[in-house]
C-alpha cells in the first residue's frame, strides 16, 4: 500500500527525513484516523509539504500503534521516540504539551528515504484538510501534467 503524508511546511521535516535525522513519522489523533490500522511494514510513504508537490519517499520498516493515551503515556512516547522523530531535545516539552490530549499515536519507522521527481496528487474524494492519504497505488492520485492522472 502507498501513503501520502502531508507535512506542516514550517516544521521543515523533509530535509530531516532525507538526512536520516528523522527516522520516525508520528501521527497523533484524538480519534482514530486514516492511517490507523492501514500502514504496514513494506509500505511506501510519499511526503509533501502542505501546498507543495510530493518530493520525498521512504519505505516503512515497522509500525507501532498506541491507544487510550493520557498525558503520562504521551510524555513517555515522546521522550522515548522523539529524538528519532526529529524532535530536538529542547523541544520535547513543547511537544508533550502539544500532544497531551491526544488519544492515539502511530509511529511509522522509515527506511531508505530518497527524493522523487516532484509530482502533485489529486486529493478529490479524500477531504481537503486531510493530512494522510492511504491508497493501494500512488498512480491512482498522481497528477502528471495539466491535472491528468497517470
N, C-alpha and C positions, 0 to 999 in steps of 0.2 A: 504494500500500500504506500501511496505517496501522501505527503502532508505539506501544507504551506503555512509557515509561521510568519505572522505579520508582527514586526518588532516596533517598539517605540523608538522613533528616529533619534530623539535627543539623548538616548542612552548609549548610542554608538557601539552596539554589541556585535555587529557583523565583522569588523576587524578582529575582535577578540575571539570569535569563532574560528576564523581563518588562522590566526596565530596559535591557536590551541590554548590560549589563556582561559577561554570559556569552553569547558568540556561537557557541561550540562545545560540543557534548556529546561527551565522550570516554568510551569504554568500553575497559577494559584486561582482558585474559584470559590465563590460562596455556594454555588450549586454545581452539580456535575455538568460539564460542558463537552463540546465536540471531541476533544482529544481523549477524554476519559474512556478507557477500555478499547480504544482503537489503535493506539500507537504500540507497535511491537518491534522486537529486535529484528534487524534486517530490513526494516522500512527505510525510506528516504525522506528527509525533511528539507524542503526548499525554504530559504529565508529571504524576506524582503523587508525593507523599512517601509513604514506607512507612507503611502503616496508615491512610492518608488517601484521600479521593477524588481523581480527576483534576480539576485546576483550571486547567491551562495547556496550550496547544498552540503549536506552531511548525512552519513549513514547513522542508523540507530543501533547501538550495541547492547543496550539494556534499558528497561523502563521500570520505574518504581512508582507506585501509586499509594497515596496516604489519604485516609478519610477520617471523618469525625475529629477534625483538628480543633485544638484550643490554643490559646496564646503560648502555653508552655511547649506544646508539641511543635508549633510553628517555629519557636525560638530554637529548639533542638535541631530541626531540619536545616534551618538557615545557618546555624553555627557549624553543623557537621558538613554540609554540602555547598555552602555559599561561596567559598573560595573557588571551587570548580565551576560554579555558575557565573563566574566573572564578577562577583561582588567583592570589592576591596574590603579589607578588614575594618577600615574606618567607616564603612557604610553598612556594616552588619546590623547595627541597632536601628538605623533608619528603616531597613527592610523588615526587621522584626516588627516594628510598629506598623509599617505599611500593610503587612500580611496578617496581623493579629486576629482579624475577624474572618479570615478565610477558613473554609471547612474542608477543602480538597486541595491536594497538591500532586502534580505529576512531575517526576524528574525523568528527563529524557537524556540518556548518556550518548554523546555524539562521537562519531568516528570518521576519519578520513574527510575532513572538511575541504572543500575546494570552491573556487569561483566557477560560475557558469556564464555562458553568453547571456546577457540580460534579456529577460522576457517579461511581459505583463501577463496577468491572469484575469480571467473573466469571473468575477465573484457573484454574478447574477444567480439568484436562487439560494445563495448561502447567507444573505444578510449583509448589508453594507458596513455594519460595525464589527463584523466577525474578525477575530484575531487569529483564528486557527481554522484551516480547512483540511479535511481528510477526504481523499478521493482515490479510487482504485488506480488511476493512471493520470499523471500530471498533464499529459497531452490533451485530455478532455477539457481542461480550462486554460491551457496555454494559448496566448494570443500571439500570432505570428506578426503580420503587418496589417495595417488597416482594419484591426479588430477581427481578423479571421482566425478562428481556432484551427489548430493543427490537427 
